Structures are given as structure tokens and as C-alpha cells.
């Protein structure tokens, strides 16, 4: 239901984004799905609505599918390690999405709503690609630790 989705987006995305930006010294606040910030181009407060589409849910689902495809195609069958790496990847996706939404709001803060929309439309895939690269690199290093150790000798 929409009310449940709104609650989850508010608690797990809007509030952490506001907390991060507030701790960095920016004047931001939320009343649920709306995140208010100061638009420096006009020196007035404005807001952006954070919806389920901003939640990063699709990137997490893509990651989970890619992860299990990788696990099924490799010799990586330690269930504890699989669960650990799955949780690490989901956590990385979550943190990446909070950083992405913070950058979107900062774009609106410094350059106005048009730039905010531009950054929102184009920054997601960049963050997704970067965190996926870091995750797969860490996983590859862990799984093939012997290969890397031998190359250092």
C-alpha cells in the first residue's frame, strides 16, 4: 500500500538524507516525503518530493539478481559468506542511494531546481556503476585472494 511505501521512504531515505546534510551544516528539514532546503539562486526555501522511485529499490533488485547469478556460476558456495557479501552489497547500495539523493538536493541548493532535476535524472546510473564496481572488485579480491597473493611475490 502507498501509505506503507511512503512511511518506508520517509524513514529510510528522507530522514537519513536530512540527517547527513544537517550534520554537514546545511539547513534542511523534512515533514515526511518532502525535503526542504534553501535554494541559493533565489534565497528562498523550496522542497523536493522523495518518492518510491527515488528509493533505489530497482538498483538493489538488479544487484541481488546479478549477485545470485554470480554465486550460481562460481564455486562460491559458503552460505555464510554468500549472506555476508549479499548484506554488504545491499548496505553499499543503500549508502550510495543516500549519497546520491544528498547530491541531488545539494545541486538544487546551489544551482536551482532545473539543475536538481538534471542531476536527479543523470546521477543515479553513475553512482550505481561506481558502487557496483567497488563491490565486485572487493568480492573478486576476496574470492581470488591466493591469485592476488601470488602476483605480489
N, C-alpha and C positions, 0 to 999 in steps of 0.2 A: 504493500500500500504506500501511497505517496507520503502520508504523514510519517511512517516509519523511515522511508528513504530520506525525507527532509531532516528528521532527527539525527540519523547517522551522518549525513553530510555536514550538518551543523556541528556535531560533537567531534567528528574525526577529521574534518577538513577546515571549516571556517574558524573554529576556536584555536586549533594549533597554528594556523596561519597568522591570526591576530596575535597570539602569544609570541610567536617568533618575531614578527615585525615590531611589536611593542617592546620586546627586550632589546631590539636593535635601535630603539629610540624614535620610532615613527609613531605618529598619532593615528591609530586605527582602532576601530571597535566594531562589534557585531551585535546583531539582535536576532540571530538565528542564521538564515541563509544570506542575509545582506551583510557585506563587509564595507564599512565606511572608511574613507581615507580623505586626506587633504589633497586636492588637485592643485599643484603649484602653478599651473598655467593660468588659472583664474582665481587662485587663493580662496577657494570655497571647498566645503566638504561635499563629497559625492560618494556614490556607492556602486558596488558591483554585486550582482546576484550570483552566488555559487550554487550550482545545481548538480544533479547526479552525473551529468555529462562531464563535469569538472573533476569528478571524484577519482579518476584514474583507474576505475574498475576494469575498463576494457584492456588497459595495458597490463594489469595484474592477471587477467584471464589469458591474455596472449602469452605472458611469461609462464604461467602454470602449464599451458599446453606445450610450449617449447621445452620446458624443463622435463616434463614427463616423457616427451618424445626422446629427449637426450638420454634420460635414465633407461628407457626401454631399449635403446640402441647401443648402450655401452655395457661394460661389465661392472657397473656401479650399483651393487645390489645390497649394500649395508643399509638396512631400513632406518637406523638411527641417523646415519649420515645423510641419507636422502631427505629425511624430515628436517634435519638441521639446515641443509642447504635450501630447501624449499622455504622454510621460515625466514632465512637470511635474505633470499631473493624477494619475498613479499615485503619484508621490512624495508629493503632498499627501494622498492617501488613506491612504498608509502612515503618515505622521507623525500624521495625525488619529486613526488607529486606536491608535497607541501612546499618544497623549494620552488617548484615551477609556479605554483599559484602565488607565492610571495613575490616572485619576479614579475608576474603579470600585474599585481597590484602596485608594485614599485614603478612599473612602466607607466601606469595611469597617474601615479603620484607625481612623477617628474615630467611626463610628456603629454598627458591628457588622455581622454577616453578613446580617441581614434588609435593612438599607439597601443593602448591597453588591448584593444580588440585585435590589432595586428599581432602583438606578442602572444596573445592567447591562442590565436589561430596557428601560429608557426613555431612556438617554443616547445610544445608538447613532444613532438617526434624527436627533437634534438635531445631533450632530457631522457626520453625513453631509450634512445640509441646509446647515450653515454652510460646510463646505469646498467643497461644490458651488457655492454662491452665490459665494464668493470666486473660485473657478476660472473660472466662466462670466463673471463681471464682468471679470476680467483678460483673458480671451480676447476678450470683446466690445470692451474698450478697445483692445486691440492691433489687432484687425481693422478697427475703425472709428475709427482714430486721427485721420484727416482730419475726420471729423464732429465729434469732440470738440474738435479744434483750432479749427474754425470757430465753435463755440459759445462759446469763450473770448474771441474777438475782439470 
